[in-house]
Amino acid sequence: MNLLANVKVFYIIGAAIMIGGVLIAAVAQSSSADPSVPDATATPTIDPSASPVASETPATSPTPDPRVFTQAEQVIDAATKQYTATIKTDKGDIVLKLRADVAPNTVNSFVFLAQKGYFDGLTFHRVEPNFVVQGGDPKGNGTGGPGYTTKDEPNEIKNTRGTVSMAKVSGSGQFGSQFFINLKNNVGLDFDSKGGEKFYPFAEVTSGMDVVDRLAKGDVMRSVTITESPK
């Protein structure tokens, strides 16, 4: 009888342990599935190389994007002044003559963005040999812009090698901040081309075309500075 009693006692204890284990597992599973339960692994690790300013910015008060504007302010005087732009890269400088005489709104937008430091640090995200080199996108993938658009300014300047036009969404007739430099005479982009999208140059490379020819995807525009002079 004592042996039988001991067996029963051990059986009862074992059953209790098994039931307790099942309950603990159930509670643990319930806790991990409940999004309200704090998860220690969700705490971000602080990267010592990260910007301290960025890490201290509350998530509920994001810093305004310095590359987003509602419109371009009027910053040029096309009637009495002429403008050039110097794009600094690690491979050399590219100097552009801006044609405010034929594309005043386009040049004004470009100058406005340049003076705001908009292009500084952006990349040439698209390089198509024997076609174009394209940059001016804050996202670096061809989808970004300054937050506003400007309408096309039709003119009769052709997209010859070294001319600069604004990139745009097909059929939109308006553009943002992305521009491209023609690497060859792209007659299919001209104002008088038969069908297809038409692009209207607003600038031309006057110095540094050899630099343009050596640009590769991802090369950085260190700065874009504007110089004005009397006509």
C-alpha positions in Angstrom: 0.0 0.0 0.0 2.8 2.4 0.9 4.4 1.7 -2.5 1.1 2.3 -4.3 0.6 5.5 -2.4 4.1 6.7 -3.3 3.4 6.0 -7.0 0.2 8.0 -6.8 2.0 10.9 -5.1 4.7 10.9 -7.8 2.0 10.7 -10.5 0.1 13.7 -9.0 3.3 15.7 -8.7 4.4 14.9 -12.3 1.0 15.9 -13.6 1.1 19.2 -11.7 4.5 19.9 -13.2 3.3 19.2 -16.7 0.2 21.4 -16.3 2.3 24.2 -14.9 4.7 23.9 -17.9 1.8 24.1 -20.3 0.4 27.2 -18.5 3.8 28.9 -18.6 4.3 28.2 -22.3 0.8 29.5 -23.0 1.4 32.7 -21.1 4.8 33.2 -22.8 3.2 32.7 -26.2 0.3 35.1 -25.4 2.8 37.8 -24.2 4.9 37.5 -27.4 1.8 37.8 -29.6 0.4 40.8 -27.7 1.8 44.1 -29.3 1.1 45.9 -26.0 3.7 43.8 -24.2 7.1 45.7 -24.1 9.8 43.9 -26.1 13.3 44.5 -25.0 14.7 43.5 -28.4 12.8 46.4 -30.0 15.0 49.0 -28.2 17.3 50.5 -30.9 21.0 50.2 -30.4 22.7 53.6 -30.4 25.3 53.9 -33.2 28.2 56.1 -32.0 28.8 57.2 -35.6 25.2 58.5 -36.0 24.5 62.3 -35.9 23.7 63.3 -32.3 21.3 65.9 -33.5 19.3 63.3 -35.5 19.3 60.9 -32.6 17.9 63.5 -30.2 15.1 64.6 -32.5 11.8 63.3 -31.1 9.9 61.1 -33.5 6.8 63.2 -33.1 8.6 66.4 -34.2 10.5 65.5 -37.4 12.9 68.1 -38.7 11.5 69.8 -41.8 13.0 68.6 -45.1 15.4 71.4 -46.2 15.0 70.2 -49.8 11.2 70.8 -50.0 9.7 74.1 -51.1 6.2 75.2 -52.2 7.6 77.2 -55.1 10.7 78.9 -56.5 11.2 82.5 -55.3 12.0 85.0 -58.0 15.8 85.4 -57.7 17.0 86.4 -61.1 16.8 89.5 -63.3 16.8 88.1 -66.8 16.5 91.6 -68.4 19.8 93.0 -67.1 21.9 90.1 -65.9 23.4 86.9 -67.1 24.2 83.8 -65.0 26.6 80.9 -64.9 26.6 77.8 -62.7 29.7 75.9 -61.5 29.1 72.3 -60.5 32.0 71.0 -58.4 32.7 67.3 -58.5 35.6 65.2 -57.3 36.6 64.8 -61.0 36.7 68.6 -61.7 34.4 71.5 -62.3 31.6 71.8 -64.8 30.7 75.4 -65.9 27.2 76.1 -67.3 26.0 79.1 -69.2 22.4 79.6 -68.1 20.1 80.8 -70.9 17.8 83.1 -68.9 17.1 84.9 -72.2 15.1 82.0 -73.6 14.1 80.1 -70.5 13.8 82.6 -67.6 11.5 80.5 -65.4 13.6 77.4 -65.8 16.8 79.3 -65.0 15.1 81.0 -62.1 14.1 77.7 -60.6 17.6 76.2 -61.1 19.3 79.3 -59.6 16.9 79.4 -56.7 17.6 75.8 -55.8 21.3 76.2 -56.2 21.4 79.2 -53.9 19.5 77.2 -51.3 22.2 74.6 -51.4 19.7 72.1 -52.8 22.0 70.3 -55.2 25.0 70.1 -52.8 25.7 66.5 -52.0 23.3 65.1 -54.5 24.5 62.5 -57.1 24.4 61.9 -60.8 22.1 59.0 -60.4 21.8 58.2 -64.0 24.6 57.8 -66.5 23.8 56.5 -70.0 26.9 56.3 -72.2 26.4 58.1 -75.5 23.1 59.6 -74.3 22.8 61.6 -71.1 24.2 62.2 -67.6 21.4 63.0 -65.1 21.3 64.4 -61.6 19.4 66.7 -59.2 17.3 64.1 -57.4 17.3 64.2 -53.6 16.2 60.6 -53.4 18.9 59.5 -55.9 16.6 57.1 -57.8 14.9 59.3 -60.3 11.7 59.8 -58.3 12.5 62.9 -56.1 11.9 66.6 -56.5 11.9 69.9 -54.7 8.2 69.9 -53.8 7.0 72.0 -56.6 7.0 71.9 -60.4 7.7 74.4 -63.2 6.1 74.3 -66.6 8.1 73.7 -69.8 9.4 76.8 -71.6 9.4 75.8 -75.3 12.3 77.1 -77.3 14.2 76.2 -80.5 17.5 75.3 -78.9 18.5 71.7 -79.9 19.7 69.0 -77.5 23.2 69.1 -78.9 26.2 67.6 -77.0 26.8 69.7 -73.9 23.4 71.3 -73.7 21.4 70.9 -70.4 17.7 70.2 -70.2 15.3 69.5 -67.4 14.1 65.9 -66.9 10.3 65.3 -66.5 7.7 62.7 -66.2 6.5 61.7 -69.7 3.6 63.7 -70.9 3.5 66.0 -67.9 4.9 69.1 -69.5 6.5 70.2 -66.2 9.6 69.4 -64.2 11.1 69.6 -60.8 14.9 69.6 -60.0 16.3 66.8 -62.1 18.4 67.9 -65.1 20.5 66.1 -67.7 23.5 66.9 -69.8 23.5 65.6 -73.3 26.5 63.5 -74.2 25.7 63.6 -77.9 23.4 65.3 -80.3 20.1 63.9 -79.2 17.9 64.9 -82.1 15.1 62.7 -80.8 14.6 65.0 -77.9 14.5 68.2 -79.9 11.6 70.6 -80.3 11.1 69.6 -83.9 11.5 65.8 -83.4 8.8 63.6 -85.0 6.8 62.3 -82.0 8.1 61.5 -78.6 8.8 63.8 -75.6 10.4 67.1 -76.3 13.0 68.7 -74.0 14.0 72.3 -74.1 17.6 73.2 -73.1 18.1 76.0 -70.6 21.9 75.8 -70.3 25.1 74.7 -72.0 28.4 73.4 -70.8 31.1 76.0 -71.5 33.9 74.3 -69.6 34.4 70.9 -68.2 32.8 68.7 -70.8 35.8 66.3 -70.3 34.6 66.0 -66.7 31.1 65.3 -67.8 32.4 62.5 -70.1 34.2 60.9 -67.1 31.2 61.0 -64.7 30.0 57.7 -63.4 26.7 56.7 -61.6 26.9 57.9 -58.0 29.4 60.7 -58.5 28.6 63.6 -56.2 27.9 67.2 -56.8 29.8 68.8 -54.0 28.3 72.2 -54.7 26.6 74.2 -57.3 27.4 77.9 -57.2 25.8 80.7 -59.2 27.7 83.7 -60.6 25.8 86.7 -62.1 27.2 89.5 -64.2 25.8 92.5 -66.2 24.7 91.7 -69.7 
